[in-house]
Amino acid sequence: MFIGSKMKIHFIGIGGIGTSALARLLLSGGNEVSGSDISDSTLLEELRREGVKIFVGEPSGNNIPKGTEKVIYTVAVEESNVESQRAKELGVALQTYPQALGELSKNYFTLAVTGSHGKSTTTSMLALMMIKAGLDPTVIVGTKLKEFHGSNFRKGSGKYLVIEADDFNRSFLNYTPQVAVATNVDAEHLDTYGNIEGVVQGFNEYLRQLPEESVAILNKENKYTERIKDGVKAEILYFETPKESWRMQIPGKFNQLNAEAAWLAAEIVGVTMEQAKNAVSEYKGAWRRMERLSPKENNFDGKTFFSDYGHHPTEVSATLGALKEANPKKLLTVIYQPHQVRRLTELFSEFTEAFDSADQIILMPVYKVVGRDPEEGRTSEELCEALKKRGLSVDFSPDIKSTLDRLTGEVVVFMGAGSIDQQVRGYFKSELLPV
């Protein structure tokens, strides 16, 4: 299915970073693609320009075009969704995004990158190494890349497919790649796994389903690696902090690990060290990963701005540490929007220790995820008080606009996985990606 056939395919939740990339891949293969989403976004504007028919607003059975042969939906969509119900009434085949990607991946030699953190950067580096080697891979990644002309998808003509394999909702169980990279394991997506024990079991289940001829590339420095490899039949390789640092334009010790993981995977398919080094040295980062911004109106003299997707305490701490290490003599301000009441509540103590590298902290209200969050839980105001008790300079602000005249730092990072970036783009533009 998909390869070599021309189908009429509809996506529910097409504005997601994964679903939009798959939509682009199917569109590039000559399929007729449509999609719907609750709210409009830059991604949807891009898809419209590329020829995808988009419906925005509350779900409706009328959104499914006549003659649709397959409906693909994001795992965030509930079974009660009226569009998926209408598809069932029409007898249209239904698949989740990971199911559809898993089916498609069987047509390729697939390299998949998963992990609690670092998936997008490692996937990007791996893809660029392979491109530099002339392997011409098809790529689906959970961010936008300058090298892909601002897209999260690249159409290749080679036999290789590089994908970001999400651990949320156990999506990665739909994939059996020839090369499987696991960047790390941490207490993330606890609404899926319950606790760290569940996370470890989930990763172990994914790796155990790999056939003997596959290769699993694991983080030697992660404390859960020994447990996730238990019973794995595939060949296992390990990466660790390199003795000789990779020359790169993005900061952070964690990015050295990401590059090393990407290199081990790339080497398997014939990339040389020289090609890998060249790819990494030219890589300038990705959308929402310490992405450099510039003000639309030049009224912030002497300040450097970034947008970052970090939403887990491990990511917050690592990113702030990397920015401080790269700018040791400059004051660092972080404007942070917690993502999910559940995550803030379950990892509250870890969050209180995640901001120590910042000189100024401004917290925004928690971004609540519909259908995934409890009614009650920890708040940004409570985190603000906890950080004050640690002696940190912290304040609360309802939105981006009200924070802009309070910034004291020379390096400023807007951080979070919710609506914060959309607010930021009203005042700033990317220095990395095309407008």
N, C-alpha and C positions, 0 to 999 in steps of 0.2 A: 504494500500500500504506500502511497505518496510518491515513491520513486518511479518515474516513467509513466505515471498516470496523471490525468487532469481531472481534478475533483472540485466540487463546490463545497467549501469548508467555512464554517462559522465558529468564531471564538467568543466565549462568555468570559469577561474579564480580560479583554485583549490589551488593556493598558499596563498589565504587569510586565516586569522586566524580562521574565522568561517567556511568557505567552507571546509578547510582541516580537521577540526574536524568532520564535518558531513560526509565527505568522509570516515573517519576512522570508524565512527559508522556504516555506511552502509556496509563497507568492513567486519567488525566484524560479521555482520549478514549473511554473505555468498554471498553477491552481488558481481558482477564483476564490478570493478570501474576503470575508466580512467579519465584523466583530462589534461587541457592545461593551460598555463600561459605565459605571455609575457617574463618574465625573470626567471632565475633559482634562487633557494634560499635553505637555510638549510631545511626549511619545505618540499620542493619538494624532496630533497635528502632523508629525512626520509620517505616520502610516497612511494618512489621507493623501499626502503628496505622492506617496509611492503607489497609490492605486487601491487601497483597502477601503471598502465602504464601512463607515463607522456610525454606530448608534450610541448616543450619550443620554443618560438619564436612568430612571427606574426601569428594571427589567420588564420586557414585554414579549409575549409570544410572537408578535408581529415583526420583531427584529430579525427573526430567522428567515432569510430570503427563500422564495419558492425554489424548489429543486435542490436545496441543501442536502448533501450526502453524508456529511460528518459534522458533529459539533464537538469542539474541544473546549474544556473549561478549566479555569484555574482551581487549584485545590481549596482556595478560600471560599468558593461558591458552595452554598448549602444545597442539599438535595431538593429542598422545597422551592428553589429558584424557578420562577415561572417559565423562563426560557428553556431550561433543561427539561422541565415537565412537558412543555410543548414539543420538544424534540422527541421525547418518548412517545407522545401521542401520534406523532407523524411517522414513527418507526425509523427515525434517523439514528445512526450509530453514534454513541456517546463515548468520549474518552476524556480522562483528566490530562492536563498538560504533561506530567511525567510519563503517563502511559503512552501518549502519542509520541513523545520524544524517544522513549525506550523502544518503541516499535521501529521508528525511523533509524535509530542508531544501529540496528542489526544489519543495515545495508552498508556499514562503514567499518573500518578499523577505528574503534572509539577509544579516546583518552578522556577520562572523566576526573574532575577535581572536586573533592568534597572537603568538609571540615567545618568546625565551628566558627573559625575566623580565617580570613586570607584567601577565600576561594576565588574571588573575582580577580585579584591581583595575580595570583598564581596561574589561573587560567589564561589571563592576558599574556603573561610572560612566556608561558609554554607555547601559545599560539604564535607569538611573534618570533620565537626561536625557530619554529617549524617553517614559518613563512620565509625567514632569512635563509633557511636551508633549501628553499625551492620546493617544499613538499606541498604547498598550496592547499592547506586544510580548510574545511568548512568549520565555522566557529559559532557557538552560542555561548554568550557570556553575560553575567549579571551586572553589567555596567556598560557605559558607552566609551569607545576608544577613539582617539584622534586618528590613529592608524586605520580605523574602519570608517573614516569620514563622519565621525560622530555617531556611529551605529553600535548596537549590541550584537550584531550579526555580520558574518562575512561568508560570502559564497565562494567556495573553492571548487576546483576541478579534480583534485586528487582523491585518493581513497580514504583520507583521514577525516575524522570528525572529532573536534575538541569541544567538550561541554562542561559547564558548571553544574555539578550534581548537588542539588539542594538537599539538606538533611531535614528541613521542616516537613512535618507530616509524613516522615519516612519516604519522601519522594524518591530518594536514591535507590530504593529497593526495586525500582522499575528498570534499573540499568545493570548490565553485565559487561562492562568494558574490558578491552584487552589490557589497558593500563589504567589503574585506579590510584589516584593520589589522595591521601587523607592528610591535610595540612596540620590538623590538631583536633583535640577533643576537649570540650569545656561544657559547663552547665548552661547550655543555650537551648532555646525552644522547649522549655519545661512544660508548656501547655501541651506539647506532643508527647514528651517522654516522662514527665512527672518529677524526675530528679536525676542527678548525675548517673546513678546506677542504670536508669533507663536509657540515658544517652549512650553510655558505654555499650549496653546490650544492642542498641539500634545500629551503631557502627559495626559491631561485631557481626550482626546478622547480615549486613550489607557485604562485608568482606568475605564471610563464609560462603556466600552464594557465588563467588567468583570461581570460574573453572581453573583447573590446574595450570592450563597454558597461559593464564593471565598473570600480570605482575602487579603487586600492591606496593606502593611507595609510602612509607610511614615515617613519622617524626620521632627520631630517636630521643629527643629531648622532652617529649610530652609524657607526663606521668601515667597516662592511661594506655599508652601504646601496647604494652605487654598484654593488657587485657583484651583489647579489641582484635588482636591477632590470634587469639586462642582458637584453635580448630580451623584456621584458614588453610585452604589447599593451594592457593596461588603462591607463586614465588614472591618472597618479601625482600624489598630493598629498603634501606634506611637513609634518611638525610639528617644533617645536623648543621650547626653554625659552621660556615666554611672557614678553613684556616687562612685562606686568602680572600679578602672581601671582594664581592662583586662591585665593579665600578658602575654606579647608577646615579640618576638625577633625583631620585626620591629618597627621603630619609627613613630611618628606622631599622633597628636590628631585626625586627620581624620580617622586613622586606628582604633582608639577606637570606633568611630561612625560606621565604617564598621563592626566591630565585634559585636556591639550591634544589628545592623540590621540583620546580619546573625543569631544571637541567637534567635531573635523573630520568624524568619521563621523556624528555626530548632526545636524550642519548639513545634510548631504546629504539627509536625510529630513525636513527642515523644522523642526527644533528651533531656537528662537531663543536668542540669547546669554543673555538674562535667564532663560529656563527652564533653560538649562545651568548658569548660575551658582547658581541656587537649589538645583538638585539636588546640585551638588558641595558647597555650603556645609552642606547638611543631612546629607551622608553621613558616617557615624561609623566606617566601616571594616567589615571582614569577618572571619569566622572564620579564625583562624590567620594573619592579616595584621596584626601588631602589635595583636593582640586583647587588650584590657584584662581582667585576671583579678582576682578577690578571693579570699582564703583562706576555706575552709569553716569553719575555726576561727581566730578573730582572735588570732593569736600572732606577728604580724609587724609590729609597730607601726612606722610611718614608712616602710614599703617599698611601692613600686608595682610590680605584676607584669604581664607580657605573655607571650603565646604567639605564636610566629611560625614560619611554614613554611619560612623560608629554609634552603636546603641547598647552594647553590652559592656559592663565595667572593664573587662579585659581589653576591649578595643579602645575604650575611652582613655584608659591609663596608658596604653601603648602609643596611641596617636599623640596625646599631649606630651608624653615623654620624648617622642621623636621630634616634635616641633620645638620643644625646649632645647634638646640636644643640638638641633640645627641652628638655633638662635639663642645661645646661652646668655647673651648680654641684653636681650630685649624682653620687655614685659609681655606675658602671654595671657590673652583673654579668651575664654571659651563661653559661647552662648549655647546652652544645651537644652534640648527638648527630650525628656524621657519618652521612650517608646513602649507602650503597654503598661497598664496598671499592674498586670500580673508579673512582668519582668522586674519592675521597680520594687514590688513587694517582696518577691522571692529572693532577690539579690540585693536587698537594701544595704546590708552591712558591707558588701563588696563595693557598692556605689559610693559609700561614704569615704572609701579609701582610693577612689579612682581619679580624683581631681588634684592630687597633691602637686603636680607639675605646673598647674595654672596659677598665675598671679591674681587674676580676677575671674570670678565665675558668675554668670548670669543664667538663672534657671527659668525656663518657660513651663507652662502647664503641661501635664502628661498628655501625650497623644494616645487616645484610646482607639483600639482596633475593634471595629464592629464585629460581633460574633466570637471574639477571642478573649474578651476582657471581662472580669467580674465587676459587679457594681461598686464594691468597696475595696479599698486597698490603700497603699501608701501614696502620698502626694508629693509634688515638687516642693511645696511649702515645708513639709516634714524633712525632706532631703536638705533643703536650705538650712534649717535649724541644726541638723546633724553636722553639716559641713562647718557651720559657724563654731560649733563646739570643738572642732579640730583646729580652730584658729585660722580658718581660711577666709578670704575676702569674697563674700557671696551675697547676691541680691536676687530678687524675683522680678520678672517682667512678663506681662501678658502676651506680648507679641514682638516681632522684630523691629517694627517702627519705633517702639518706645525704648528700645535698647541702643539705638544708633547714636544718641547724644550722650550716652553714659560710658562709652568705650574708653578705657584708659591705656590698654595695652598697645604695643607697636605691632604685635602679631595677633591676629584675631581669627578664631575658627568657629564657624557655625556648625553644630554637630547634632545628629539625630536621624532616625529613619522615618520620621513622620512627615508632617506638613512644613517643617522648618525650611527645607530647601526651596520649596515653592514660594514661600514668603520672601526668602532671600533674593530670589531671581528678579523680584520687582525692583531691587535697588542695585544689584550687581550682575555682572556678566562673566562668563567663563573666559579665562585666558588660554584654556587648553583646547576646548571644542568649538566648532563653528556655531554661529548663532542660529 
